[in-house]
Amino acid sequence: LISRLNETTSEGEAKSWWRVSERSAVFVTPWATFVTSLVIIFLMVGGVAFLYYTAQQYAAAVNFADGVNAFSKTERDIDGALNKISRATALAPDNDIYYRSLAQVALAKVQVIVNAPNANQNPNLLNDFRAAVQNSISYAQRASDINSQESLNWSTLGFVYQSLVPLIDGSETAALSAYDNAVKYDPKNPVY
């Protein structure tokens, strides 16, 4: 093959723009060298970008797993879980599963605030409650915005609103609307 590629051309035929000798390919025209260099640079940049994206997704998955583990322990670390899963959503902002889980953990934070034994001693209780409610709703809505055709996202939003019915007026209407959307995308699910 190498001898075929190095054959000399007869008078009148165009010469090859590259030459193979022993173990190296040599480009004899400047444009071939430029194009080859450009392709190699693009491949290297693409490889680095892919590596960065993969590392970012891996870090997000690790933070998410740590958050789920913190929330699943018998002595729930809700703040730690919120922190870890929030980091996962910062690293992978288009992952609806992370936001759906974050909404459920934020709802658990609302329940802890409501069931706090020393409510009179905390002057910021009302602000904490409002922030936790707003966070749980916004996380569930963000999951539905990311993937509006996933019934679990709508079901989570409905569950958040359903859990807030005794605490916030109008939550039942929002819960029914979210559950209607969940039924629309998964009509055979008996839970809805």
Protein Blocks (a to p, Z undefined) as FASTA:
>chain_A
ZZmmmpccdehiacdfbdcehjaccdfbfklmmmmmmmmmmmmmmmmmmmmmmmmmmmmm
mmmmmmmmmmmpmblcfklmmmmmmmmmmmmmmbfklmmmmmmmmmmmmmmmmmpmklml
mmklmmmmmmmmmmmmmmmmmmmmmmmmbmklmmmmmmmmmmmmmmpghklmmmmmmmmm
mmmmmmmbmkZZ
